[in-house]
Amino acid sequence: MIRWSETRNRFYKVTSLLDRFLKYVDKTNECWIWRGGIGSHGYGVLMIKKDGRRSIFDTAPRIAWRLFNGEIPSAMQVLHKCDVRACVNPDHLFIGTQKDNMIDMVRKER
């Protein structure tokens, strides 16, 4: 979609969040590896919108979950079955609490 920017006085191309997201994903047979920006926590990050002068970012696994599975319930986290921080394959993600994440960590001996 093409839109006109009053502030820039020119047209610009609008791309969907899904298109922008997939631009940074290398799909393999198993993990989908995030090749975009990485935050200080080690997970992929992507700007999801601009709010005035402020940019709003979210982690790539949370964006993947919302794009392919729907909303994330309040106070829940997106966890990895495969334990690969760069993985954004929706089949490798699941919803859980911080406690679920700690139990998973102990069970996997991490």
C-alpha angles and dihedrals in degrees: 000000000000122000135182119241114212092192094050094033092224144088121265136187118249115210125190122248089245092055092047091046095050091049087072098044127096106199115210129172089273121011123031102221119217111227098177130089120326123213126221088264091063097249126115117263134198133182107247099185146343117245104195105298093343123090119216116215132187134182119270094238091054091047090049091051093051094045095050105024109023135245125354113237116244116276091012127121134213108241132190125240090191097044092225107135092202093054117108098168104137089217089061094052131082137175121249146137127264087260090054088052092052092047089050090050093052093045091053091045095237 
